[in-house]
């Protein structure tokens, strides 16, 4: 039977505090919302009942309509509580027996501030495919003519939306129907020379071997985050980890990730001109890297860094205590344009001797702070998913505070829900000038009448 609606999900705590009793790690930041979307929920793609399986194990399968993976990219459309959510390349790391049809969802997200947790209700309004002409993009890592691995999404002021592709990395602009409007190429330094959908005996992409590539993005570490400035003119794309030529890899031990300096790419959507900046990650071990970037104003952004550890991991991973799930505030002003720098040093300490100034970086939210209670006995740290990957501003709260959503990518695992947390941000104590992109979108992407119908 096809599931045509996404129900609000409930955690099952013994006793749940209201938002008013939750203590925040910063006086300007308060946890006001907790919610989940079941990993077993189905989308509205019309594919329910059809299976998609691991290419090397046809007994490992999920329903093609499984609703998940959309924590990779979430953006507010600016109207009526409607969000755009874009799943990544599908299950099994893009190595499937049939192509995963790339898609996006319109979601309605509502937080009952002050109510007991869980208090975030998520409703699926519609599912649409990402199209290139008459054909759908697919997540299949070996289909080089159609493959697309969506990781970041931003809504433009005219109601189109932009998606960063980790496979390229590329950026594509889409209409609300899902049809591609244009392809935005990034500078050649970000691209690999030889793409491959194959892996070695340890599961590492062959793209990581120096015999294949000596420059460009690392496999599975491409343009993970995408933001748009409030005026809609500039896209800000951020790499998950350092480029290969930026001392990103130890060539003798693939994958051997080691570089700490990630590139940020700023693209002028009118002229096509680009600038590049350096962001130094905290560390490279435990799967650490950048997973999202979100605009505060034209030059300040929030950046999400995380490790791959969780006490409630996605099978077959084992339970481990998480060490890094942080949101940083960065500023591009004053940072060096490194567009002409062929190779960045390995560490942040080596930037100054080379005459390079990275973006400034300060802690904004530590998601593992023990004061963030989700129920009477557990904090976010106790239950947080491995892959917290999405950031999105929601509509402002009634008291004027800004609402920030943080969402997980469950890799379309039916056994793991998608987590979503809501934080109220009091702008005055932070010292930031909040000029959010959702305030500048001119028209609804999803008709208000259909929103009302979908919520009945």
C-alpha positions in Angstrom: 0.0 0.0 0.0 1.3 3.4 -0.9 1.9 5.8 1.9 0.8 9.2 0.7 1.4 11.3 3.8 4.3 11.8 6.1 3.1 11.6 9.7 4.7 13.7 12.5 7.1 11.4 14.3 7.2 11.0 18.0 10.1 10.1 20.2 9.1 8.0 23.2 10.6 9.6 26.3 9.5 8.8 29.8 9.2 12.5 30.7 9.8 15.4 28.4 10.7 19.0 29.3 9.1 21.9 27.6 11.2 24.3 25.7 10.9 26.8 28.5 12.8 24.4 30.9 15.7 23.6 28.5 19.0 25.3 29.2 21.0 26.5 26.2 24.8 26.6 26.0 24.6 30.3 24.9 22.1 32.9 26.2 21.4 33.7 22.5 20.7 30.1 21.5 17.8 28.0 22.9 16.8 24.5 21.8 13.1 24.8 21.1 12.2 21.9 18.9 12.9 18.2 18.5 11.4 15.8 15.9 11.9 12.8 13.7 10.7 11.4 10.4 10.5 7.6 10.2 13.0 5.8 8.1 10.2 3.6 6.9 8.1 6.5 5.5 7.5 6.6 1.8 7.5 9.6 -0.5 5.1 10.7 -3.3 7.3 9.6 -6.2 4.8 6.9 -7.4 7.5 4.3 -7.0 6.1 2.5 -3.9 6.4 -1.2 -4.1 9.4 -1.3 -6.5 12.7 -2.3 -5.0 16.2 -0.9 -5.5 19.1 -3.1 -4.4 22.8 -3.1 -3.7 24.5 -4.0 -7.0 26.8 -6.5 -5.4 24.1 -8.0 -3.0 20.7 -8.3 -4.5 19.3 -9.4 -1.1 20.0 -6.0 0.3 17.1 -3.8 -0.9 14.8 -0.9 0.0 11.6 0.5 -1.5 12.3 2.9 -4.3 9.9 5.4 -2.7 11.7 5.4 0.7 11.6 8.9 2.1 15.1 9.7 3.4 18.5 11.1 2.6 16.9 14.6 2.3 18.9 15.9 5.3 21.7 16.4 2.8 20.0 19.6 1.7 17.2 21.7 3.2 16.1 25.2 2.4 13.1 27.4 3.4 11.1 28.6 0.4 10.2 31.8 2.3 6.4 31.2 2.5 3.8 29.3 4.5 6.3 27.0 6.4 7.2 25.2 3.2 10.7 23.8 2.8 12.6 22.3 -0.1 14.4 19.0 0.7 16.8 17.3 -1.7 18.0 13.7 -1.1 21.5 12.8 -2.2 22.4 10.0 -4.7 20.2 7.4 -3.1 21.0 4.2 -1.2 24.1 2.0 -1.2 26.5 4.9 -2.1 25.1 5.1 -5.6 26.0 1.5 -6.5 22.6 0.0 -7.2 21.1 -2.6 -9.5 18.6 0.0 -11.0 19.2 3.7 -11.1 17.9 5.8 -8.2 15.9 8.6 -9.7 17.0 11.9 -8.2 14.2 13.8 -6.7 13.2 16.6 -4.3 10.4 17.1 -1.8 8.2 20.0 -0.6 7.8 19.6 3.1 5.8 21.6 5.6 7.6 22.0 9.0 6.0 23.4 12.0 7.4 23.8 15.5 5.1 24.2 18.5 7.5 26.3 20.6 6.9 25.8 24.3 5.3 22.4 23.9 6.8 19.2 25.2 9.3 17.5 23.0 8.9 16.0 20.4 7.2 19.1 19.1 8.2 19.4 15.4 5.6 18.2 12.9 6.8 17.5 9.4 4.3 16.9 6.5 5.2 15.7 3.1 3.4 17.9 0.5 4.9 16.6 -2.8 7.8 14.7 -4.5 9.1 15.7 -7.9 12.0 14.4 -10.0 15.1 16.4 -11.0 15.1 16.4 -14.7 17.5 17.0 -17.5 15.3 17.6 -20.6 13.0 14.6 -20.7 15.1 12.4 -18.6 15.6 12.2 -14.8 19.0 12.6 -13.2 20.1 9.5 -11.4 22.2 8.7 -8.4 24.0 5.8 -10.2 27.7 6.4 -9.8 28.5 4.7 -13.1 26.0 6.5 -15.3 28.4 9.4 -16.2 25.9 11.0 -18.6 23.1 11.4 -16.1 24.6 11.0 -12.6 23.9 13.7 -10.0 24.7 13.6 -6.3 22.8 16.5 -4.7 24.3 17.8 -1.4 23.5 21.4 -1.0 20.4 23.4 -2.0 19.5 27.1 -2.0 16.4 29.0 -3.1 16.8 32.0 -5.4 14.8 35.2 -5.1 12.8 34.4 -8.2 11.7 31.0 -7.0 14.2 28.8 -8.8 16.6 26.7 -6.7 20.2 25.7 -7.0 21.7 22.3 -6.2 25.4 21.5 -5.7 26.5 18.2 -7.2 29.2 16.3 -5.3 30.0 14.2 -8.4 31.2 17.2 -10.3 31.4 19.3 -8.4 28.9 21.2 -10.4 26.0 23.6 -9.7 22.6 23.3 -11.4 19.6 25.7 -11.3 16.2 24.1 -11.4 12.6 25.3 -11.9 10.1 24.4 -9.2 8.9 21.7 -11.6 12.2 20.0 -11.3 13.5 20.8 -14.8 17.0 22.0 -15.1 17.2 25.7 -16.2 21.0 26.0 -16.5 24.3 24.4 -15.6 26.8 26.5 -13.7 30.4 25.3 -14.1 32.9 25.8 -11.4 36.7 26.5 -12.0 38.6 23.6 -13.4 40.7 23.2 -10.3 37.7 21.7 -8.5 37.2 19.0 -11.1 38.9 15.6 -11.3 40.3 14.3 -14.5 39.1 10.7 -14.3 35.8 9.8 -12.8 35.1 6.2 -11.7 32.1 4.5 -10.3 34.2 1.5 -9.0 35.8 0.9 -5.6 38.8 -1.2 -4.4 38.6 -4.2 -2.1 38.3 -1.9 0.9 35.4 0.1 -0.5 37.5 3.1 -1.4 36.7 4.9 -4.7 39.3 4.4 -7.4 39.1 8.2 -7.9 41.3 8.5 -4.8 44.3 6.8 -6.4 47.1 9.0 -7.8 47.1 6.9 -10.9 43.6 8.2 -11.6 43.7 11.8 -10.2 46.2 14.3 -8.8 43.9 17.3 -8.5 40.3 18.2 -8.0 37.8 17.2 -5.3 38.3 14.1 -3.3 35.8 11.2 -3.8 32.7 11.7 -1.7 34.2 15.0 -0.4 32.9 17.5 -3.0 30.7 20.6 -2.8 28.8 19.5 0.3 27.4 22.9 1.2 25.7 25.6 -0.8 24.4 29.0 0.3 23.0 32.1 -1.4 23.5 35.7 -0.3 20.3 37.6 0.7 20.2 39.6 -2.5 20.3 36.5 -4.6 23.3 37.5 -6.6 26.0 35.2 -5.2 26.2 31.5 -4.6 28.7 30.3 -1.9 29.7 26.7 -2.4 31.9 24.9 0.2 34.0 21.8 -0.2 33.6 19.0 2.5 37.4 18.5 2.6 40.6 19.9 0.9 41.1 19.5 -2.8 43.7 16.8 -3.8 46.2 19.4 -4.9 45.7 21.3 -1.6 47.6 18.5 0.2 44.2 16.8 0.6 45.5 13.2 0.3 48.4 11.0 1.3 49.0 9.4 -2.1 50.8 6.4 -0.6 47.8 5.2 1.4 44.5 5.8 -0.3 42.2 7.2 0.7 44.6 8.8 3.2 42.8 12.1 3.8 44.9 14.7 5.5 44.5 18.3 4.3 42.7 20.7 6.7 42.2 23.7 4.4 38.9 23.6 2.5 38.1 26.0 -0.3 35.0 28.2 -0.4 33.8 29.2 -3.9 31.9 32.5 -4.4 30.1 32.7 -7.8 28.6 35.9 -9.2 25.4 34.7 -10.9 25.3 37.8 -13.1 28.8 38.0 -14.4 30.1 34.4 -13.7 33.1 35.8 -11.9 34.4 33.8 -9.0 36.5 34.2 -5.8 37.9 31.6 -3.4 38.5 31.6 0.3 40.1 29.2 2.8 38.3 27.6 5.7 40.4 25.5 8.1 38.6 22.5 9.5 39.1 21.4 13.1 40.5 18.0 12.2 40.4 15.3 9.5 40.1 12.1 11.5 36.8 10.3 12.4 35.3 11.3 9.0 35.4 15.0 9.9 34.6 17.6 7.4 32.2 20.4 6.5 28.6 19.5 5.6 26.7 22.7 5.2 26.9 26.5 4.8 24.0 29.0 5.4 24.0 32.7 5.0 23.5 35.1 7.9 24.0 38.1 5.7 26.1 38.9 2.6 29.5 38.1 4.2 28.7 36.0 7.4 27.7 32.4 7.3 27.0 29.4 9.5 29.1 26.3 8.8 28.3 22.8 10.0 31.3 20.5 10.9 30.8 17.0 12.1 32.4 13.6 12.7 30.9 10.3 11.7 30.3 9.0 15.2 27.0 8.3 17.0 25.7 6.3 19.9 22.8 5.3 17.7 24.7 4.6 14.4 23.3 3.5 11.0 24.0 -0.3 10.6 26.5 -1.9 10.1 28.4 0.9 11.9 29.1 0.4 15.6 28.1 2.7 18.4 30.8 5.4 19.3 30.7 8.5 21.3 30.5 11.6 19.0 33.2 14.2 19.5 32.4 16.9 16.9 29.0 18.2 15.8 29.5 22.0 15.7 28.1 25.0 13.9 30.5 27.8 13.4 30.0 31.4 12.4 32.4 32.6 9.7 33.2 35.9 8.0 34.5 36.3 4.5 35.5 39.9 5.0 39.2 40.3 5.4 40.0 36.8 4.0 42.4 36.3 1.1 41.2 35.5 -2.4 43.1 32.3 -3.1 41.8 31.8 -6.7 45.4 32.0 -8.0 46.9 29.8 -5.4 47.6 26.5 -7.1 48.2 24.5 -3.9 47.2 25.3 -0.3 49.3 24.1 2.6 48.2 21.1 4.6 47.5 22.9 7.9 46.1 26.2 9.1 49.3 27.1 10.8 51.1 27.2 7.4 48.7 29.8 6.0 50.2 32.9 7.6 53.8 32.2 6.5 52.4 31.8 3.0 50.7 35.2 3.3 47.2 33.7 3.3 44.4 34.8 5.6 41.6 32.3 6.1 38.0 33.2 7.0 37.4 34.0 10.6 35.7 31.3 12.5 34.0 31.3 15.9 31.8 28.7 17.7 28.1 29.4 17.3 26.4 26.2 18.5 28.0 23.0 20.0 25.3 20.4 19.4 27.0 18.1 21.9 26.7 20.5 24.7 25.2 18.6 27.7 22.7 21.3 28.4 20.6 20.5 25.3 18.1 18.1 26.8 15.7 16.2 24.6 14.0 14.4 27.4 14.3 13.9 31.2 17.5 11.8 31.0 19.1 12.3 27.5 20.8 15.2 25.7 21.3 15.7 22.0 24.7 14.0 22.4 23.0 10.8 23.6 20.8 10.4 20.5 22.3 12.5 17.7 22.7 10.9 14.3 26.0 10.3 12.6 25.4 12.6 9.7 24.0 16.0 10.7 24.2 17.6 7.3 21.5 20.2 6.8 20.9 23.8 8.0 18.0 26.0 7.2 16.4 29.1 8.5 12.7 28.8 9.2 10.1 31.6 9.6 10.8 33.9 12.6 9.2 33.1 15.8 6.4 35.2 17.3 8.8 36.9 19.7 11.1 37.9 16.8 13.8 35.3 17.4 15.2 33.5 14.3 14.5 29.8 13.9 17.3 27.6 12.8 16.7 24.0 11.8 19.5 21.3 11.9 18.7 18.0 10.1 20.3 14.7 9.6 20.9 12.5 6.5 19.9 9.0 7.3 21.3 7.6 4.0 17.8 6.2 3.2 18.2 3.6 5.9 14.7 2.3 6.9 16.1 1.5 10.3 17.1 5.0 11.2 14.8 8.1 11.3 15.7 11.5 10.0 16.3 13.8 13.0 15.5 17.5 13.1 16.3 20.0 15.8 15.1 23.6 16.1 17.0 26.4 17.7 15.8 29.9 18.5 18.4 32.5 17.9 18.3 35.9 19.6 20.1 38.1 17.2 21.1 40.9 19.6 23.6 39.0 21.8 25.3 37.4 18.9 26.3 40.7 17.4 25.5 39.5 13.9 23.4 41.5 11.4 20.8 39.0 10.4 19.7 39.6 6.8 18.3 36.2 5.9 17.8 35.0 2.3 14.3 33.7 2.9 13.2 37.3 3.5 14.0 38.2 -0.1 12.2 35.4 -2.0 9.6 37.2 -4.1 6.9 34.5 -4.8 5.9 31.1 -3.2 7.4 28.1 -4.9 4.5 25.9 -3.7 0.9 27.3 -4.1 -0.6 28.3 -0.8 -3.9 26.5 -1.7 -2.0 23.2 -2.1 -0.3 23.8 1.2 -3.7 24.0 3.0 -4.9 20.9 1.1 -1.8 19.0 2.1 -2.3 19.8 5.7 -5.9 18.6 6.0 
